[in-house]
Amino acid sequence: MAFEKRRANSKQEIPTASMPDIVFMLLLFFMVTTTLREVDVLVKFKLPEAKAIEKIENKRLISYIWVGNNGKIQINDSLVKLDDVEPIMYAKRQSLANVIVSLRVDRGADMGLITDIQQELRKAYCLRLNYSTNLKI
């Protein structure tokens, strides 16, 4: 009696029943962990250094104003003139009452320009002000 090798007639397929679940979990993971850059900084600046800094926890309340060494001012994605600071920041304060204005000023910027920006922020009732710095080690 001779032994015969029998082959299975069924095809070997990869089970794909759980694939939608895996794709959904990966999509959800990347949506939660990815941060999107909101603003492209057009102003070149070098932050001053400080011996002690305090980190703001709620970043959703922060509105940034960048001031370069050459006197350029940037709010959001556009360069603005000094006269435009008040209406832009007043509108921002109307939409977000507890807004914190964070000034990111170049270490060589003119202090007279910074004082003028502060006056415009006072006119817009943006009284919560923060100066961004790097930690001096």
Backbone as JSON Lines, residues from 0, in Angstrom:
{"i":0,"aa":"M","n":[0.84,-1.15,0.0],"ca":[0.0,0.0,0.0],"c":[0.9,1.24,0.0]}
{"i":1,"aa":"A","n":[0.71,2.08,-0.96],"ca":[1.52,3.28,-1.1],"c":[0.81,4.46,-0.47]}
{"i":2,"aa":"F","n":[1.62,5.25,0.21],"ca":[1.06,6.47,0.83],"c":[1.06,7.6,-0.17]}
{"i":3,"aa":"E","n":[-0.08,8.26,-0.26],"ca":[-0.18,9.4,-1.16],"c":[-0.23,10.7,-0.37]}
{"i":4,"aa":"K","n":[0.41,11.71,-0.91],"ca":[0.33,13.01,-0.28],"c":[-0.9,13.71,-0.83]}
{"i":5,"aa":"R","n":[-1.72,14.12,0.07],"ca":[-2.91,14.86,-0.36],"c":[-2.71,16.34,-0.04]}
{"i":6,"aa":"R","n":[-3.08,17.15,-0.95],"ca":[-3.0,18.59,-0.76],"c":[-4.37,19.13,-0.45]}
{"i":7,"aa":"A","n":[-4.4,20.14,0.39],"ca":[-5.69,20.74,0.75],"c":[-6.23,21.54,-0.43]}
{"i":8,"aa":"N","n":[-7.5,21.47,-0.62],"ca":[-8.13,22.18,-1.72],"c":[-8.46,23.63,-1.38]}
{"i":9,"aa":"S","n":[-8.37,24.01,-0.13],"ca":[-8.72,25.38,0.26],"c":[-7.51,26.3,0.11]}
{"i":10,"aa":"K","n":[-7.78,27.58,-0.18],"ca":[-6.71,28.57,-0.32],"c":[-6.39,29.16,1.05]}
{"i":11,"aa":"Q","n":[-5.14,29.48,1.24],"ca":[-4.71,30.12,2.48],"c":[-4.85,31.63,2.31]}
{"i":12,"aa":"E","n":[-5.78,32.28,3.03],"ca":[-6.01,33.72,2.93],"c":[-5.66,34.38,4.25]}
{"i":13,"aa":"I","n":[-5.25,35.61,4.15],"ca":[-4.94,36.4,5.34],"c":[-6.25,36.95,5.89]}
{"i":14,"aa":"P","n":[-6.51,36.77,7.17],"ca":[-7.76,37.29,7.73],"c":[-7.73,38.83,7.78]}
{"i":15,"aa":"T","n":[-8.74,39.45,7.24],"ca":[-8.8,40.91,7.19],"c":[-9.99,41.47,7.96]}
{"i":16,"aa":"A","n":[-10.58,40.72,8.8],"ca":[-11.77,41.18,9.53],"c":[-11.43,42.31,10.51]}
{"i":17,"aa":"S","n":[-10.26,42.3,11.11],"ca":[-9.91,43.32,12.1],"c":[-9.15,44.5,11.49]}
{"i":18,"aa":"M","n":[-8.94,44.52,10.19],"ca":[-8.17,45.59,9.57],"c":[-8.83,46.97,9.73]}
{"i":19,"aa":"P","n":[-10.14,47.13,9.57],"ca":[-10.72,48.46,9.79],"c":[-10.5,48.98,11.21]}
{"i":20,"aa":"D","n":[-10.52,48.09,12.19],"ca":[-10.26,48.51,13.57],"c":[-8.83,49.01,13.74]}
{"i":21,"aa":"I","n":[-7.9,48.32,13.13],"ca":[-6.49,48.71,13.23],"c":[-6.25,50.04,12.53]}
{"i":22,"aa":"V","n":[-6.84,50.21,11.35],"ca":[-6.68,51.47,10.61],"c":[-7.29,52.63,11.41]}
{"i":23,"aa":"F","n":[-8.44,52.42,11.99],"ca":[-9.09,53.47,12.79],"c":[-8.24,53.84,14.0]}
{"i":24,"aa":"M","n":[-7.66,52.85,14.7],"ca":[-6.82,53.14,15.85],"c":[-5.56,53.9,15.45]}
{"i":25,"aa":"L","n":[-4.94,53.54,14.33],"ca":[-3.77,54.27,13.86],"c":[-4.12,55.7,13.48]}
{"i":26,"aa":"L","n":[-5.23,55.87,12.8],"ca":[-5.67,57.21,12.42],"c":[-5.93,58.07,13.65]}
{"i":27,"aa":"L","n":[-6.61,57.52,14.63],"ca":[-6.89,58.23,15.86],"c":[-5.6,58.57,16.61]}
{"i":28,"aa":"F","n":[-4.66,57.65,16.65],"ca":[-3.38,57.9,17.31],"c":[-2.65,59.07,16.67]}
{"i":29,"aa":"F","n":[-2.57,59.1,15.36],"ca":[-1.85,60.18,14.69],"c":[-2.59,61.5,14.78]}
{"i":30,"aa":"M","n":[-3.9,61.48,14.82],"ca":[-4.65,62.72,14.98],"c":[-4.43,63.32,16.36]}
{"i":31,"aa":"V","n":[-4.32,62.48,17.37],"ca":[-4.15,62.97,18.74],"c":[-2.73,63.44,18.99]}
{"i":32,"aa":"T","n":[-1.74,62.77,18.45],"ca":[-0.35,63.09,18.77],"c":[0.27,64.14,17.86]}
{"i":33,"aa":"T","n":[-0.34,64.44,16.72],"ca":[0.24,65.4,15.8],"c":[-0.16,66.81,16.18]}
{"i":34,"aa":"T","n":[0.82,67.71,16.2],"ca":[0.53,69.12,16.41],"c":[0.78,69.85,15.09]}
{"i":35,"aa":"L","n":[-0.11,70.74,14.78],"ca":[0.0,71.49,13.54],"c":[0.58,72.86,13.83]}
{"i":36,"aa":"R","n":[1.49,73.29,13.04],"ca":[2.06,74.63,13.19],"c":[1.05,75.63,12.67]}
{"i":37,"aa":"E","n":[0.71,76.6,13.52],"ca":[-0.33,77.55,13.16],"c":[0.22,78.76,12.43]}
{"i":38,"aa":"V","n":[1.41,79.21,12.8],"ca":[1.92,80.48,12.29],"c":[3.32,80.27,11.71]}
{"i":39,"aa":"D","n":[3.56,80.85,10.54],"ca":[4.91,80.89,9.99],"c":[5.54,82.2,10.41]}
{"i":40,"aa":"V","n":[6.65,82.13,11.11],"ca":[7.3,83.33,11.62],"c":[8.08,83.98,10.49]}
{"i":41,"aa":"L","n":[7.72,85.21,10.16],"ca":[8.37,85.95,9.08],"c":[9.45,86.9,9.6]}
{"i":42,"aa":"V","n":[9.44,87.15,10.9],"ca":[10.37,88.09,11.52],"c":[11.54,87.3,12.11]}
{"i":43,"aa":"K","n":[12.74,87.74,11.82],"ca":[13.92,87.1,12.41],"c":[14.18,87.75,13.77]}
{"i":44,"aa":"F","n":[14.28,86.91,14.79],"ca":[14.5,87.43,16.13],"c":[15.34,86.46,16.94]}
{"i":45,"aa":"K","n":[16.02,87.0,17.92],"ca":[16.82,86.22,18.85],"c":[16.38,86.63,20.25]}
{"i":46,"aa":"L","n":[15.76,85.69,20.98],"ca":[15.2,86.01,22.28],"c":[16.29,86.33,23.29]}
{"i":47,"aa":"P","n":[16.01,87.27,24.2],"ca":[16.97,87.52,25.28],"c":[16.97,86.37,26.28]}
{"i":48,"aa":"E","n":[17.95,86.35,27.15],"ca":[18.06,85.29,28.14],"c":[17.67,85.81,29.52]}
{"i":49,"aa":"A","n":[17.08,84.94,30.32],"ca":[16.68,85.28,31.68],"c":[17.16,84.2,32.63]}
{"i":50,"aa":"K","n":[17.38,84.57,33.89],"ca":[17.84,83.6,34.89],"c":[16.69,82.75,35.41]}
{"i":51,"aa":"A","n":[15.48,83.29,35.43],"ca":[14.32,82.55,35.91],"c":[13.16,82.8,34.95]}
{"i":52,"aa":"I","n":[12.48,81.74,34.58],"ca":[11.33,81.88,33.7],"c":[10.15,81.1,34.29]}
{"i":53,"aa":"E","n":[8.96,81.46,33.83],"ca":[7.75,80.77,34.27],"c":[6.98,80.35,33.02]}
{"i":54,"aa":"K","n":[6.58,79.11,32.99],"ca":[5.89,78.57,31.83],"c":[4.38,78.76,31.98]}
{"i":55,"aa":"I","n":[3.74,79.18,30.9],"ca":[2.28,79.33,30.9],"c":[1.68,77.99,30.49]}
{"i":56,"aa":"E","n":[0.76,77.5,31.3],"ca":[0.2,76.17,31.07],"c":[-0.84,76.16,29.95]}
{"i":57,"aa":"N","n":[-1.74,77.13,29.94],"ca":[-2.83,77.13,28.97],"c":[-2.43,77.92,27.73]}
{"i":58,"aa":"K","n":[-1.88,77.23,26.74],"ca":[-1.38,77.9,25.54],"c":[-2.49,78.37,24.61]}
{"i":59,"aa":"R","n":[-3.72,77.94,24.84],"ca":[-4.83,78.38,23.99],"c":[-5.17,79.84,24.21]}
{"i":60,"aa":"L","n":[-4.79,80.38,25.36],"ca":[-5.08,81.77,25.68],"c":[-4.03,82.74,25.14]}
{"i":61,"aa":"I","n":[-2.94,82.22,24.61],"ca":[-1.81,83.06,24.23],"c":[-1.95,83.54,22.78]}
{"i":62,"aa":"S","n":[-1.69,84.83,22.6],"ca":[-1.6,85.42,21.27],"c":[-0.2,86.03,21.15]}
{"i":63,"aa":"Y","n":[0.53,85.66,20.12],"ca":[1.92,86.06,19.99],"c":[2.07,87.29,19.1]}
{"i":64,"aa":"I","n":[2.99,88.17,19.5],"ca":[3.42,89.3,18.67],"c":[4.94,89.18,18.58]}
{"i":65,"aa":"W","n":[5.45,89.09,17.36],"ca":[6.89,89.0,17.12],"c":[7.4,90.37,16.71]}
{"i":66,"aa":"V","n":[8.53,90.78,17.29],"ca":[9.16,92.06,16.95],"c":[10.61,91.77,16.61]}
{"i":67,"aa":"G","n":[11.01,92.14,15.4],"ca":[12.37,91.89,14.95],"c":[13.3,93.05,15.25]}
{"i":68,"aa":"N","n":[14.57,92.81,15.05],"ca":[15.59,93.84,15.29],"c":[15.45,95.0,14.31]}
{"i":69,"aa":"N","n":[14.89,94.74,13.15],"ca":[14.74,95.77,12.14],"c":[13.44,96.56,12.28]}
{"i":70,"aa":"G","n":[12.69,96.34,13.35],"ca":[11.46,97.08,13.59],"c":[10.22,96.47,12.99]}
{"i":71,"aa":"K","n":[10.33,95.29,12.39],"ca":[9.16,94.63,11.81],"c":[8.33,93.99,12.92]}
{"i":72,"aa":"I","n":[7.0,94.09,12.77],"ca":[6.06,93.54,13.74],"c":[5.21,92.51,13.01]}
{"i":73,"aa":"Q","n":[5.04,91.33,13.63],"ca":[4.21,90.28,13.04],"c":[3.16,89.83,14.05]}
{"i":74,"aa":"I","n":[1.91,89.81,13.58],"ca":[0.81,89.23,14.34],"c":[0.17,88.2,13.43]}
{"i":75,"aa":"N","n":[-0.04,87.01,13.94],"ca":[-0.55,85.88,13.14],"c":[0.4,85.6,11.99]}
{"i":76,"aa":"D","n":[-0.08,85.56,10.77],"ca":[0.77,85.22,9.62],"c":[1.19,86.42,8.79]}
{"i":77,"aa":"S","n":[0.96,87.63,9.28],"ca":[1.24,88.79,8.44],"c":[2.03,89.85,9.19]}
{"i":78,"aa":"L","n":[2.82,90.57,8.44],"ca":[3.54,91.7,8.98],"c":[2.58,92.88,9.07]}
{"i":79,"aa":"V","n":[2.62,93.6,10.17],"ca":[1.69,94.71,10.39],"c":[2.46,95.96,10.76]}
{"i":80,"aa":"K","n":[1.78,97.1,10.64],"ca":[2.33,98.37,11.09],"c":[1.9,98.58,12.52]}
{"i":81,"aa":"L","n":[2.54,99.52,13.18],"ca":[2.25,99.8,14.57],"c":[0.79,100.23,14.75]}
{"i":82,"aa":"D","n":[0.24,100.97,13.8],"ca":[-1.15,101.44,13.9],"c":[-2.16,100.29,13.79]}
{"i":83,"aa":"D","n":[-1.75,99.15,13.25],"ca":[-2.67,98.02,13.09],"c":[-2.73,97.13,14.34]}
{"i":84,"aa":"V","n":[-1.84,97.34,15.3],"ca":[-1.79,96.47,16.48],"c":[-3.06,96.59,17.29]}
{"i":85,"aa":"E","n":[-3.51,97.83,17.54],"ca":[-4.7,98.02,18.37],"c":[-5.95,97.35,17.81]}
{"i":86,"aa":"P","n":[-6.35,97.59,16.55],"ca":[-7.59,96.96,16.06],"c":[-7.51,95.43,16.0]}
{"i":87,"aa":"I","n":[-6.36,94.89,15.63],"ca":[-6.21,93.43,15.56],"c":[-6.33,92.82,16.94]}
{"i":88,"aa":"M","n":[-5.63,93.4,17.92],"ca":[-5.64,92.83,19.25],"c":[-6.96,93.09,19.96]}
{"i":89,"aa":"Y","n":[-7.65,94.2,19.65],"ca":[-8.97,94.43,20.23],"c":[-9.96,93.38,19.74]}
{"i":90,"aa":"A","n":[-9.9,93.06,18.45],"ca":[-10.78,92.02,17.9],"c":[-10.46,90.67,18.53]}
{"i":91,"aa":"K","n":[-9.18,90.42,18.76],"ca":[-8.79,89.16,19.38],"c":[-9.27,89.09,20.82]}
{"i":92,"aa":"R","n":[-9.22,90.23,21.51],"ca":[-9.7,90.26,22.89],"c":[-11.21,90.1,22.96]}
{"i":93,"aa":"Q","n":[-11.92,90.59,21.96],"ca":[-13.37,90.42,21.92],"c":[-13.74,88.94,21.76]}
{"i":94,"aa":"S","n":[-12.97,88.23,20.97],"ca":[-13.27,86.81,20.77],"c":[-12.76,85.93,21.92]}
{"i":95,"aa":"L","n":[-11.71,86.38,22.6],"ca":[-11.13,85.62,23.71],"c":[-10.81,86.6,24.84]}
{"i":96,"aa":"A","n":[-11.7,86.67,25.83],"ca":[-11.62,87.7,26.88],"c":[-10.36,87.6,27.73]}
{"i":97,"aa":"N","n":[-9.87,86.41,28.0],"ca":[-8.71,86.22,28.88],"c":[-7.41,86.06,28.1]}
{"i":98,"aa":"V","n":[-7.31,86.71,26.96],"ca":[-6.14,86.54,26.11],"c":[-4.88,87.06,26.82]}
{"i":99,"aa":"I","n":[-3.79,86.3,26.67],"ca":[-2.48,86.7,27.17],"c":[-1.63,87.03,25.95]}
{"i":100,"aa":"V","n":[-1.13,88.24,25.89],"ca":[-0.29,88.66,24.78],"c":[1.15,88.35,25.13]}
{"i":101,"aa":"S","n":[1.79,87.54,24.32],"ca":[3.18,87.18,24.53],"c":[4.04,87.89,23.5]}
{"i":102,"aa":"L","n":[4.9,88.76,23.97],"ca":[5.8,89.49,23.08],"c":[7.08,88.69,22.91]}
{"i":103,"aa":"R","n":[7.38,88.35,21.68],"ca":[8.64,87.68,21.35],"c":[9.5,88.71,20.63]}
{"i":104,"aa":"V","n":[10.34,89.36,21.41],"ca":[11.09,90.52,20.95],"c":[12.55,90.17,20.79]}
{"i":105,"aa":"D","n":[13.14,90.63,19.7],"ca":[14.57,90.44,19.48],"c":[15.34,91.2,20.55]}
{"i":106,"aa":"R","n":[16.45,90.62,20.99],"ca":[17.22,91.24,22.07],"c":[17.82,92.59,21.67]}
{"i":107,"aa":"G","n":[17.93,92.87,20.39],"ca":[18.47,94.15,19.94],"c":[17.42,95.12,19.47]}
{"i":108,"aa":"A","n":[16.15,94.84,19.72],"ca":[15.06,95.71,19.25],"c":[15.05,97.02,20.02]}
{"i":109,"aa":"D","n":[14.53,98.04,19.37],"ca":[14.44,99.37,19.95],"c":[13.38,99.38,21.05]}
{"i":110,"aa":"M","n":[13.74,99.83,22.25],"ca":[12.81,99.85,23.38],"c":[11.68,100.85,23.16]}
{"i":111,"aa":"G","n":[11.92,101.88,22.37],"ca":[10.86,102.84,22.05],"c":[9.72,102.17,21.29]}
{"i":112,"aa":"L","n":[10.06,101.26,20.37],"ca":[9.04,100.52,19.63],"c":[8.25,99.6,20.56]}
{"i":113,"aa":"I","n":[8.93,98.98,21.51],"ca":[8.26,98.09,22.46],"c":[7.28,98.9,23.32]}
{"i":114,"aa":"T","n":[7.69,100.09,23.74],"ca":[6.82,100.96,24.52],"c":[5.6,101.37,23.7]}
{"i":115,"aa":"D","n":[5.8,101.65,22.42],"ca":[4.67,102.0,21.55],"c":[3.7,100.83,21.39]}
{"i":116,"aa":"I","n":[4.23,99.63,21.28],"ca":[3.37,98.44,21.19],"c":[2.59,98.26,22.49]}
{"i":117,"aa":"Q","n":[3.25,98.48,23.62],"ca":[2.55,98.38,24.9],"c":[1.41,99.39,24.99]}
{"i":118,"aa":"Q","n":[1.63,100.6,24.49],"ca":[0.57,101.62,24.5],"c":[-0.6,101.2,23.62]}
{"i":119,"aa":"E","n":[-0.3,100.61,22.47],"ca":[-1.37,100.12,21.58],"c":[-2.15,98.98,22.24]}
{"i":120,"aa":"L","n":[-1.45,98.13,22.98],"ca":[-2.11,97.03,23.68],"c":[-2.99,97.55,24.81]}
{"i":121,"aa":"R","n":[-2.57,98.63,25.47],"ca":[-3.41,99.25,26.5],"c":[-4.69,99.8,25.9]}
{"i":122,"aa":"K","n":[-4.58,100.43,24.74],"ca":[-5.77,100.97,24.06],"c":[-6.74,99.84,23.69]}
{"i":123,"aa":"A","n":[-6.2,98.66,23.38],"ca":[-7.02,97.51,23.01],"c":[-7.49,96.73,24.24]}
{"i":124,"aa":"Y","n":[-7.16,97.19,25.45],"ca":[-7.51,96.53,26.7],"c":[-6.91,95.13,26.81]}
{"i":125,"aa":"C","n":[-5.77,94.92,26.19],"ca":[-5.03,93.67,26.35],"c":[-3.98,93.93,27.42]}
{"i":126,"aa":"L","n":[-4.38,93.68,28.67],"ca":[-3.54,94.07,29.8],"c":[-2.73,92.92,30.36]}
{"i":127,"aa":"R","n":[-3.0,91.7,29.95],"ca":[-2.21,90.55,30.4],"c":[-1.06,90.37,29.4]}
{"i":128,"aa":"L","n":[0.14,90.68,29.85],"ca":[1.3,90.74,28.96],"c":[2.39,89.8,29.47]}
{"i":129,"aa":"N","n":[3.07,89.15,28.52],"ca":[4.13,88.2,28.83],"c":[5.29,88.49,27.88]}
{"i":130,"aa":"Y","n":[6.5,88.39,28.39],"ca":[7.69,88.54,27.55],"c":[8.36,87.19,27.44]}
{"i":131,"aa":"S","n":[8.54,86.69,26.23],"ca":[9.17,85.4,26.01],"c":[10.69,85.55,26.07]}
{"i":132,"aa":"T","n":[11.34,84.61,26.75],"ca":[12.79,84.59,26.86],"c":[13.31,83.17,26.79]}
{"i":133,"aa":"N","n":[14.6,83.03,26.67],"ca":[15.26,81.75,26.8],"c":[15.88,81.66,28.18]}
{"i":134,"aa":"L","n":[15.97,80.47,28.72],"ca":[16.56,80.27,30.05],"c":[18.07,80.33,29.94]}
{"i":135,"aa":"K","n":[18.67,81.18,30.76],"ca":[20.13,81.3,30.79],"c":[20.68,80.22,31.71]}
{"i":136,"aa":"I","n":[21.56,79.41,31.17],"ca":[22.1,78.27,31.94],"c":[23.45,78.62,32.51]}
